[in-house]
């Protein structure tokens, strides 16, 4: 099972809002997920990022691979 840390879109049309989730890579983008570890709101200036660093580090330690966007978010929050 390839586990990814990725964004799950929940926002309205033209108003994106994302949850940062841990999911199997075979599941659809907005489908089933294992655990929610944070949120990301790119519509605000500056962007609002809320993430549980302990859970993120735990999943990274278990071998979960972040997507490129999530990797950038983790670097901004100094988790990676």
FENNORDA-V987759 format. One record per residue. N is the residue number from 0. RES is the residue in one small letter. SS is DSSP state (~ for helix, > for strand, _ for the rest). OMEGA is omega in whole degrees, 0 to 359 (none if undefined). Layout:
N|RES|SS|OMEGA  N|RES|SS|OMEGA
//
This chain:
0|x|_|178  1|x|_|183  2|x|>|180  3|x|>|169  4|x|>|186  5|x|>|181  6|x|>|176  7|x|>|184  8|x|>|177  9|x|_|184  10|x|_|179  11|x|>|178  12|x|_|180  13|x|_|177  14|x|>|185  15|x|_|174  16|x|_|187  17|x|>|168  18|x|>|176  19|x|>|186  20|x|>|172  21|x|>|184  22|x|>|172  23|x|>|184  24|x|_|180  25|x|_|180  26|x|_|177  27|x|_|184  28|x|_|183  29|x|_|183  30|x|_|184  31|x|_|177  32|x|_|183  33|x|_|183  34|x|>|175  35|x|>|182  36|x|>|178  37|x|>|178  38|x|>|180  39|x|>|180  40|x|>|182  41|x|_|183  42|x|_|179  43|x|_|178  44|x|_|0  45|x|_|181  46|x|_|180  47|x|>|180  48|x|>|174  49|x|>|181  50|x|>|177  51|x|_|184  52|x|~|181  53|x|~|179  54|x|~|179  55|x|~|179  56|x|~|179  57|x|~|180  58|x|~|176  59|x|~|177  60|x|~|178  61|x|_|177  62|x|_|178  63|x|_|181  64|x|>|177  65|x|>|173  66|x|_|182  67|x|~|181  68|x|~|180  69|x|~|178  70|x|~|177  71|x|~|179  72|x|~|179  73|x|~|177  74|x|~|178  75|x|~|180  76|x|_|177  77|x|_|177  78|x|_|178  79|x|_|none
//
